[in-house]
Amino acid sequence: MKPGRTVVVKGEQGPVSFALGTAARVVDGAGKIVTAPLRAGQKVRVYYTGPERERVVERVVVEDQD
């Protein structure tokens, strides 16, 4: 995942867009950095800052890794 890109996550209320911050980390449940690219349909938990229209991802926790 590259900073400046937009991430779209399917939530309970429909798709939600986030800007990827420069310090964003993708980690597993134990906090270890995930180097494999995220796949469509993969379960993740997104932690972000900012108001709805300006959300910036700080951390993505991958909940299901194969």
PyMOL Python script that loads the backbone (N, CA, C, O; Angstrom):
from pymol import cmd

cmd.read_pdbstr("""\
ATOM      1  N   MET A   1       0.844  -1.162   0.000  1.00  0.00           N
ATOM      2  CA  MET A   1       0.000   0.000   0.000  1.00  0.00           C
ATOM      3  C   MET A   1       0.896   1.235   0.000  1.00  0.00           C
ATOM      4  O   MET A   1       1.835   1.339   0.790  1.00  0.00           O
ATOM      5  N   LYS A   2       0.595   2.150  -0.883  1.00  0.00           N
ATOM      6  CA  LYS A   2       1.421   3.337  -1.027  1.00  0.00           C
ATOM      7  C   LYS A   2       0.700   4.567  -0.491  1.00  0.00           C
ATOM      8  O   LYS A   2      -0.497   4.735  -0.723  1.00  0.00           O
ATOM      9  N   PRO A   3       1.430   5.441   0.236  1.00  0.00           N
ATOM     10  CA  PRO A   3       0.824   6.681   0.735  1.00  0.00           C
ATOM     11  C   PRO A   3       0.219   7.492  -0.403  1.00  0.00           C
ATOM     12  O   PRO A   3       0.730   7.498  -1.522  1.00  0.00           O
ATOM     13  N   GLY A   4      -0.871   8.169  -0.096  1.00  0.00           N
ATOM     14  CA  GLY A   4      -1.535   8.997  -1.081  1.00  0.00           C
ATOM     15  C   GLY A   4      -2.625   8.270  -1.844  1.00  0.00           C
ATOM     16  O   GLY A   4      -3.464   8.909  -2.479  1.00  0.00           O
ATOM     17  N   ARG A   5      -2.627   6.944  -1.796  1.00  0.00           N
ATOM     18  CA  ARG A   5      -3.661   6.171  -2.472  1.00  0.00           C
ATOM     19  C   ARG A   5      -4.931   6.167  -1.634  1.00  0.00           C
ATOM     20  O   ARG A   5      -4.908   6.470  -0.441  1.00  0.00           O
ATOM     21  N   THR A   6      -6.017   5.824  -2.268  1.00  0.00           N
ATOM     22  CA  THR A   6      -7.292   5.727  -1.573  1.00  0.00           C
ATOM     23  C   THR A   6      -7.623   4.259  -1.361  1.00  0.00           C
ATOM     24  O   THR A   6      -7.474   3.438  -2.266  1.00  0.00           O
ATOM     25  N   VAL A   7      -8.072   3.941  -0.160  1.00  0.00           N
ATOM     26  CA  VAL A   7      -8.487   2.592   0.193  1.00  0.00           C
ATOM     27  C   VAL A   7      -9.999   2.620   0.338  1.00  0.00           C
ATOM     28  O   VAL A   7     -10.540   3.503   1.005  1.00  0.00           O
ATOM     29  N   VAL A   8     -10.686   1.668  -0.275  1.00  0.00           N
ATOM     30  CA  VAL A   8     -12.135   1.563  -0.142  1.00  0.00           C
ATOM     31  C   VAL A   8     -12.436   0.280   0.608  1.00  0.00           C
ATOM     32  O   VAL A   8     -12.015  -0.803   0.204  1.00  0.00           O
ATOM     33  N   VAL A   9     -13.176   0.414   1.715  1.00  0.00           N
ATOM     34  CA  VAL A   9     -13.519  -0.718   2.563  1.00  0.00           C
ATOM     35  C   VAL A   9     -15.026  -0.853   2.598  1.00  0.00           C
ATOM     36  O   VAL A   9     -15.745   0.129   2.784  1.00  0.00           O
ATOM     37  N   LYS A  10     -15.500  -2.076   2.419  1.00  0.00           N
ATOM     38  CA  LYS A  10     -16.946  -2.326   2.489  1.00  0.00           C
ATOM     39  C   LYS A  10     -17.317  -2.446   3.955  1.00  0.00           C
ATOM     40  O   LYS A  10     -16.853  -3.353   4.646  1.00  0.00           O
ATOM     41  N   GLY A  11     -18.146  -1.539   4.430  1.00  0.00           N
ATOM     42  CA  GLY A  11     -18.592  -1.543   5.815  1.00  0.00           C
ATOM     43  C   GLY A  11     -20.050  -1.939   5.917  1.00  0.00           C
ATOM     44  O   GLY A  11     -20.693  -2.242   4.912  1.00  0.00           O
ATOM     45  N   GLU A  12     -20.565  -1.935   7.124  1.00  0.00           N
ATOM     46  CA  GLU A  12     -21.963  -2.304   7.352  1.00  0.00           C
ATOM     47  C   GLU A  12     -22.926  -1.349   6.664  1.00  0.00           C
ATOM     48  O   GLU A  12     -24.039  -1.736   6.309  1.00  0.00           O
ATOM     49  N   GLN A  13     -22.504  -0.101   6.473  1.00  0.00           N
ATOM     50  CA  GLN A  13     -23.368   0.902   5.855  1.00  0.00           C
ATOM     51  C   GLN A  13     -22.958   1.199   4.419  1.00  0.00           C
ATOM     52  O   GLN A  13     -23.348   2.228   3.867  1.00  0.00           O
ATOM     53  N   GLY A  14     -22.179   0.315   3.810  1.00  0.00           N
ATOM     54  CA  GLY A  14     -21.731   0.504   2.435  1.00  0.00           C
ATOM     55  C   GLY A  14     -20.251   0.817   2.365  1.00  0.00           C
ATOM     56  O   GLY A  14     -19.566   0.804   3.388  1.00  0.00           O
ATOM     57  N   PRO A  15     -19.745   1.101   1.164  1.00  0.00           N
ATOM     58  CA  PRO A  15     -18.315   1.370   0.999  1.00  0.00           C
ATOM     59  C   PRO A  15     -17.890   2.679   1.657  1.00  0.00           C
ATOM     60  O   PRO A  15     -18.622   3.668   1.641  1.00  0.00           O
ATOM     61  N   VAL A  16     -16.681   2.661   2.240  1.00  0.00           N
ATOM     62  CA  VAL A  16     -16.116   3.834   2.895  1.00  0.00           C
ATOM     63  C   VAL A  16     -14.724   4.056   2.319  1.00  0.00           C
ATOM     64  O   VAL A  16     -13.940   3.113   2.215  1.00  0.00           O
ATOM     65  N   SER A  17     -14.407   5.301   1.940  1.00  0.00           N
ATOM     66  CA  SER A  17     -13.100   5.631   1.371  1.00  0.00           C
ATOM     67  C   SER A  17     -12.208   6.273   2.409  1.00  0.00           C
ATOM     68  O   SER A  17     -12.666   7.046   3.251  1.00  0.00           O
ATOM     69  N   PHE A  18     -10.919   5.944   2.340  1.00  0.00           N
ATOM     70  CA  PHE A  18      -9.915   6.511   3.230  1.00  0.00           C
ATOM     71  C   PHE A  18      -8.688   6.878   2.410  1.00  0.00           C
ATOM     72  O   PHE A  18      -8.329   6.159   1.477  1.00  0.00           O
ATOM     73  N   ALA A  19      -8.038   7.993   2.750  1.00  0.00           N
ATOM     74  CA  ALA A  19      -6.734   8.304   2.174  1.00  0.00           C
ATOM     75  C   ALA A  19      -5.693   7.550   2.990  1.00  0.00           C
ATOM     76  O   ALA A  19      -5.829   7.424   4.207  1.00  0.00           O
ATOM     77  N   LEU A  20      -4.672   7.057   2.341  1.00  0.00           N
ATOM     78  CA  LEU A  20      -3.618   6.324   3.025  1.00  0.00           C
ATOM     79  C   LEU A  20      -2.542   7.306   3.460  1.00  0.00           C
ATOM     80  O   LEU A  20      -1.906   7.940   2.618  1.00  0.00           O
ATOM     81  N   GLY A  21      -2.333   7.437   4.763  1.00  0.00           N
ATOM     82  CA  GLY A  21      -1.338   8.361   5.299  1.00  0.00           C
ATOM     83  C   GLY A  21       0.079   7.875   5.069  1.00  0.00           C
ATOM     84  O   GLY A  21       0.293   6.691   4.810  1.00  0.00           O
ATOM     85  N   THR A  22       1.045   8.768   5.159  1.00  0.00           N
ATOM     86  CA  THR A  22       2.438   8.407   4.925  1.00  0.00           C
ATOM     87  C   THR A  22       2.984   7.472   5.999  1.00  0.00           C
ATOM     88  O   THR A  22       3.927   6.723   5.744  1.00  0.00           O
ATOM     89  N   ALA A  23       2.405   7.507   7.190  1.00  0.00           N
ATOM     90  CA  ALA A  23       2.888   6.650   8.274  1.00  0.00           C
ATOM     91  C   ALA A  23       1.990   5.435   8.488  1.00  0.00           C
ATOM     92  O   ALA A  23       2.116   4.744   9.499  1.00  0.00           O
ATOM     93  N   ALA A  24       1.082   5.168   7.545  1.00  0.00           N
ATOM     94  CA  ALA A  24       0.147   4.049   7.700  1.00  0.00           C
ATOM     95  C   ALA A  24       0.897   2.727   7.751  1.00  0.00           C
ATOM     96  O   ALA A  24       1.860   2.509   7.016  1.00  0.00           O
ATOM     97  N   ARG A  25       0.430   1.841   8.643  1.00  0.00           N
ATOM     98  CA  ARG A  25       1.027   0.511   8.780  1.00  0.00           C
ATOM     99  C   ARG A  25      -0.046  -0.533   8.536  1.00  0.00           C
ATOM    100  O   ARG A  25      -1.205  -0.346   8.905  1.00  0.00           O
ATOM    101  N   VAL A  26       0.350  -1.638   7.909  1.00  0.00           N
ATOM    102  CA  VAL A  26      -0.535  -2.786   7.746  1.00  0.00           C
ATOM    103  C   VAL A  26       0.056  -3.882   8.618  1.00  0.00           C
ATOM    104  O   VAL A  26       1.190  -4.312   8.409  1.00  0.00           O
ATOM    105  N   VAL A  27      -0.729  -4.334   9.603  1.00  0.00           N
ATOM    106  CA  VAL A  27      -0.229  -5.308  10.569  1.00  0.00           C
ATOM    107  C   VAL A  27      -1.227  -6.447  10.734  1.00  0.00           C
ATOM    108  O   VAL A  27      -2.389  -6.340  10.342  1.00  0.00           O
ATOM    109  N   ASP A  28      -0.740  -7.557  11.334  1.00  0.00           N
ATOM    110  CA  ASP A  28      -1.652  -8.650  11.665  1.00  0.00           C
ATOM    111  C   ASP A  28      -2.150  -8.447  13.085  1.00  0.00           C
ATOM    112  O   ASP A  28      -1.820  -7.446  13.721  1.00  0.00           O
ATOM    113  N   GLY A  29      -2.938  -9.380  13.587  1.00  0.00           N
ATOM    114  CA  GLY A  29      -3.521  -9.257  14.913  1.00  0.00           C
ATOM    115  C   GLY A  29      -2.507  -9.171  16.032  1.00  0.00           C
ATOM    116  O   GLY A  29      -2.804  -8.637  17.100  1.00  0.00           O
ATOM    117  N   ALA A  30      -1.292  -9.699  15.797  1.00  0.00           N
ATOM    118  CA  ALA A  30      -0.230  -9.661  16.800  1.00  0.00           C
ATOM    119  C   ALA A  30       0.616  -8.395  16.691  1.00  0.00           C
ATOM    120  O   ALA A  30       1.536  -8.194  17.485  1.00  0.00           O
ATOM    121  N   GLY A  31       0.310  -7.538  15.710  1.00  0.00           N
ATOM    122  CA  GLY A  31       1.051  -6.295  15.542  1.00  0.00           C
ATOM    123  C   GLY A  31       2.259  -6.410  14.637  1.00  0.00           C
ATOM    124  O   GLY A  31       3.022  -5.453  14.510  1.00  0.00           O
ATOM    125  N   LYS A  32       2.455  -7.575  13.994  1.00  0.00           N
ATOM    126  CA  LYS A  32       3.586  -7.756  13.079  1.00  0.00           C
ATOM    127  C   LYS A  32       3.236  -7.157  11.724  1.00  0.00           C
ATOM    128  O   LYS A  32       2.112  -7.302  11.244  1.00  0.00           O
ATOM    129  N   ILE A  33       4.202  -6.486  11.115  1.00  0.00           N
ATOM    130  CA  ILE A  33       4.014  -5.854   9.807  1.00  0.00           C
ATOM    131  C   ILE A  33       3.656  -6.917   8.767  1.00  0.00           C
ATOM    132  O   ILE A  33       4.290  -7.970   8.705  1.00  0.00           O
ATOM    133  N   VAL A  34       2.645  -6.638   7.957  1.00  0.00           N
ATOM    134  CA  VAL A  34       2.234  -7.517   6.865  1.00  0.00           C
ATOM    135  C   VAL A  34       2.824  -6.953   5.582  1.00  0.00           C
ATOM    136  O   VAL A  34       2.589  -5.794   5.240  1.00  0.00           O
ATOM    137  N   THR A  35       3.587  -7.770   4.875  1.00  0.00           N
ATOM    138  CA  THR A  35       4.215  -7.308   3.635  1.00  0.00           C
ATOM    139  C   THR A  35       3.442  -7.738   2.395  1.00  0.00           C
ATOM    140  O   THR A  35       3.595  -7.141   1.329  1.00  0.00           O
ATOM    141  N   ALA A  36       2.611  -8.773   2.526  1.00  0.00           N
ATOM    142  CA  ALA A  36       1.816  -9.239   1.379  1.00  0.00           C
ATOM    143  C   ALA A  36       0.753  -8.207   1.045  1.00  0.00           C
ATOM    144  O   ALA A  36       0.188  -7.587   1.946  1.00  0.00           O
ATOM    145  N   PRO A  37       0.471  -8.012  -0.249  1.00  0.00           N
ATOM    146  CA  PRO A  37      -0.575  -7.053  -0.621  1.00  0.00           C
ATOM    147  C   PRO A  37      -1.942  -7.508  -0.114  1.00  0.00           C
ATOM    148  O   PRO A  37      -2.219  -8.703  -0.020  1.00  0.00           O
ATOM    149  N   LEU A  38      -2.779  -6.544   0.205  1.00  0.00           N
ATOM    150  CA  LEU A  38      -4.144  -6.862   0.615  1.00  0.00           C
ATOM    151  C   LEU A  38      -4.926  -7.340  -0.602  1.00  0.00           C
ATOM    152  O   LEU A  38      -4.703  -6.875  -1.720  1.00  0.00           O
ATOM    153  N   ARG A  39      -5.845  -8.274  -0.371  1.00  0.00           N
ATOM    154  CA  ARG A  39      -6.678  -8.822  -1.433  1.00  0.00           C
ATOM    155  C   ARG A  39      -8.120  -8.345  -1.258  1.00  0.00           C
ATOM    156  O   ARG A  39      -8.569  -8.090  -0.141  1.00  0.00           O
ATOM    157  N   ALA A  40      -8.823  -8.231  -2.355  1.00  0.00           N
ATOM    158  CA  ALA A  40     -10.248  -7.889  -2.295  1.00  0.00           C
ATOM    159  C   ALA A  40     -10.962  -8.962  -1.488  1.00  0.00           C
ATOM    160  O   ALA A  40     -10.711 -10.153  -1.668  1.00  0.00           O
ATOM    161  N   GLY A  41     -11.850  -8.538  -0.601  1.00  0.00           N
ATOM    162  CA  GLY A  41     -12.617  -9.457   0.212  1.00  0.00           C
ATOM    163  C   GLY A  41     -11.964  -9.848   1.523  1.00  0.00           C
ATOM    164  O   GLY A  41     -12.585 -10.518   2.348  1.00  0.00           O
ATOM    165  N   GLN A  42     -10.732  -9.444   1.725  1.00  0.00           N
ATOM    166  CA  GLN A  42     -10.012  -9.764   2.958  1.00  0.00           C
ATOM    167  C   GLN A  42     -10.591  -8.945   4.108  1.00  0.00           C
ATOM    168  O   GLN A  42     -10.893  -7.765   3.931  1.00  0.00           O
ATOM    169  N   LYS A  43     -10.749  -9.552   5.282  1.00  0.00           N
ATOM    170  CA  LYS A  43     -11.280  -8.823   6.436  1.00  0.00           C
ATOM    171  C   LYS A  43     -10.172  -8.017   7.083  1.00  0.00           C
ATOM    172  O   LYS A  43      -9.106  -8.540   7.408  1.00  0.00           O
ATOM    173  N   VAL A  44     -10.447  -6.721   7.265  1.00  0.00           N
ATOM    174  CA  VAL A  44      -9.488  -5.812   7.901  1.00  0.00           C
ATOM    175  C   VAL A  44     -10.236  -4.899   8.861  1.00  0.00           C
ATOM    176  O   VAL A  44     -11.448  -4.708   8.756  1.00  0.00           O
ATOM    177  N   ARG A  45      -9.489  -4.349   9.787  1.00  0.00           N
ATOM    178  CA  ARG A  45     -10.007  -3.312  10.689  1.00  0.00           C
ATOM    179  C   ARG A  45      -9.151  -2.080  10.413  1.00  0.00           C
ATOM    180  O   ARG A  45      -7.923  -2.139  10.471  1.00  0.00           O
ATOM    181  N   VAL A  46      -9.816  -0.960  10.110  1.00  0.00           N
ATOM    182  CA  VAL A  46      -9.104   0.258   9.726  1.00  0.00           C
ATOM    183  C   VAL A  46      -9.186   1.273  10.859  1.00  0.00           C
ATOM    184  O   VAL A  46     -10.268   1.572  11.364  1.00  0.00           O
ATOM    185  N   TYR A  47      -8.026   1.798  11.251  1.00  0.00           N
ATOM    186  CA  TYR A  47      -7.948   2.851  12.271  1.00  0.00           C
ATOM    187  C   TYR A  47      -7.537   4.131  11.553  1.00  0.00           C
ATOM    188  O   TYR A  47      -6.543   4.157  10.827  1.00  0.00           O
ATOM    189  N   TYR A  48      -8.304   5.177  11.761  1.00  0.00           N
ATOM    190  CA  TYR A  48      -8.077   6.408  11.015  1.00  0.00           C
ATOM    191  C   TYR A  48      -8.271   7.624  11.908  1.00  0.00           C
ATOM    192  O   TYR A  48      -8.779   7.525  13.025  1.00  0.00           O
ATOM    193  N   THR A  49      -7.851   8.781  11.383  1.00  0.00           N
ATOM    194  CA  THR A  49      -8.065  10.059  12.056  1.00  0.00           C
ATOM    195  C   THR A  49      -8.737  11.005  11.069  1.00  0.00           C
ATOM    196  O   THR A  49      -8.752  10.768   9.861  1.00  0.00           O
ATOM    197  N   GLY A  50      -9.286  12.071  11.610  1.00  0.00           N
ATOM    198  CA  GLY A  50      -9.869  13.101  10.768  1.00  0.00           C
ATOM    199  C   GLY A  50     -11.361  12.961  10.603  1.00  0.00           C
ATOM    200  O   GLY A  50     -11.937  11.913  10.893  1.00  0.00           O
ATOM    201  N   PRO A  51     -11.992  14.037  10.129  1.00  0.00           N
ATOM    202  CA  PRO A  51     -13.435  14.033   9.908  1.00  0.00           C
ATOM    203  C   PRO A  51     -13.798  13.155   8.701  1.00  0.00           C
ATOM    204  O   PRO A  51     -12.926  12.764   7.925  1.00  0.00           O
ATOM    205  N   GLU A  52     -15.058  12.859   8.556  1.00  0.00           N
ATOM    206  CA  GLU A  52     -15.540  11.921   7.539  1.00  0.00           C
ATOM    207  C   GLU A  52     -14.990  12.186   6.142  1.00  0.00           C
ATOM    208  O   GLU A  52     -14.569  11.246   5.469  1.00  0.00           O
ATOM    209  N   ARG A  53     -14.982  13.401   5.701  1.00  0.00           N
ATOM    210  CA  ARG A  53     -14.537  13.702   4.333  1.00  0.00           C
ATOM    211  C   ARG A  53     -13.019  13.742   4.181  1.00  0.00           C
ATOM    212  O   ARG A  53     -12.513  13.794   3.060  1.00  0.00           O
ATOM    213  N   GLU A  54     -12.295  13.719   5.284  1.00  0.00           N
ATOM    214  CA  GLU A  54     -10.831  13.838   5.233  1.00  0.00           C
ATOM    215  C   GLU A  54     -10.145  12.733   6.038  1.00  0.00           C
ATOM    216  O   GLU A  54      -9.077  12.961   6.606  1.00  0.00           O
ATOM    217  N   ARG A  55     -10.735  11.556   6.095  1.00  0.00           N
ATOM    218  CA  ARG A  55     -10.164  10.456   6.878  1.00  0.00           C
ATOM    219  C   ARG A  55      -8.809  10.043   6.329  1.00  0.00           C
ATOM    220  O   ARG A  55      -8.625   9.920   5.118  1.00  0.00           O
ATOM    221  N   VAL A  56      -7.858   9.828   7.240  1.00  0.00           N
ATOM    222  CA  VAL A  56      -6.526   9.367   6.862  1.00  0.00           C
ATOM    223  C   VAL A  56      -6.225   8.109   7.667  1.00  0.00           C
ATOM    224  O   VAL A  56      -6.301   8.112   8.896  1.00  0.00           O
ATOM    225  N   VAL A  57      -5.883   7.031   6.961  1.00  0.00           N
ATOM    226  CA  VAL A  57      -5.584   5.753   7.602  1.00  0.00           C
ATOM    227  C   VAL A  57      -4.268   5.837   8.349  1.00  0.00           C
ATOM    228  O   VAL A  57      -3.260   6.281   7.800  1.00  0.00           O
ATOM    229  N   GLU A  58      -4.279   5.406   9.609  1.00  0.00           N
ATOM    230  CA  GLU A  58      -3.055   5.308  10.396  1.00  0.00           C
ATOM    231  C   GLU A  58      -2.578   3.865  10.492  1.00  0.00           C
ATOM    232  O   GLU A  58      -1.378   3.590  10.499  1.00  0.00           O
ATOM    233  N   ARG A  59      -3.557   2.932  10.568  1.00  0.00           N
ATOM    234  CA  ARG A  59      -3.197   1.526  10.730  1.00  0.00           C
ATOM    235  C   ARG A  59      -4.308   0.658  10.163  1.00  0.00           C
ATOM    236  O   ARG A  59      -5.492   0.965  10.306  1.00  0.00           O
ATOM    237  N   VAL A  60      -3.907  -0.439   9.514  1.00  0.00           N
ATOM    238  CA  VAL A  60      -4.844  -1.442   9.014  1.00  0.00           C
ATOM    239  C   VAL A  60      -4.440  -2.760   9.665  1.00  0.00           C
ATOM    240  O   VAL A  60      -3.297  -3.198   9.531  1.00  0.00           O
ATOM    241  N   VAL A  61      -5.385  -3.396  10.373  1.00  0.00           N
ATOM    242  CA  VAL A  61      -5.133  -4.684  10.983  1.00  0.00           C
ATOM    243  C   VAL A  61      -5.819  -5.748  10.134  1.00  0.00           C
ATOM    244  O   VAL A  61      -7.039  -5.739   9.974  1.00  0.00           O
ATOM    245  N   VAL A  62      -5.022  -6.659   9.596  1.00  0.00           N
ATOM    246  CA  VAL A  62      -5.549  -7.743   8.769  1.00  0.00           C
ATOM    247  C   VAL A  62      -6.069  -8.829   9.715  1.00  0.00           C
ATOM    248  O   VAL A  62      -5.317  -9.377  10.522  1.00  0.00           O
ATOM    249  N   GLU A  63      -7.368  -9.129   9.603  1.00  0.00           N
ATOM    250  CA  GLU A  63      -7.979 -10.083  10.516  1.00  0.00           C
ATOM    251  C   GLU A  63      -7.988 -11.503   9.977  1.00  0.00           C
ATOM    252  O   GLU A  63      -8.097 -12.448  10.759  1.00  0.00           O
ATOM    253  N   ASP A  64      -7.879 -11.683   8.688  1.00  0.00           N
ATOM    254  CA  ASP A  64      -7.848 -13.045   8.141  1.00  0.00           C
ATOM    255  C   ASP A  64      -6.735 -13.172   7.112  1.00  0.00           C
ATOM    256  O   ASP A  64      -6.826 -12.624   6.014  1.00  0.00           O
ATOM    257  N   GLN A  65      -5.715 -13.879   7.468  1.00  0.00           N
ATOM    258  CA  GLN A  65      -4.606 -14.133   6.557  1.00  0.00           C
ATOM    259  C   GLN A  65      -4.587 -15.610   6.229  1.00  0.00           C
ATOM    260  O   GLN A  65      -4.767 -16.454   7.107  1.00  0.00           O
ATOM    261  N   ASP A  66      -4.370 -15.918   4.966  1.00  0.00           N
ATOM    262  CA  ASP A  66      -4.291 -17.324   4.565  1.00  0.00           C
ATOM    263  C   ASP A  66      -2.853 -17.764   4.457  1.00  0.00           C
ATOM    264  O   ASP A  66      -2.584 -18.920   4.129  1.00  0.00           O
TER     265      ASP A  66
END
""", "prot")
cmd.dss("prot")
cmd.show_as("cartoon", "prot")
cmd.util.cbc("prot")
cmd.orient("prot")
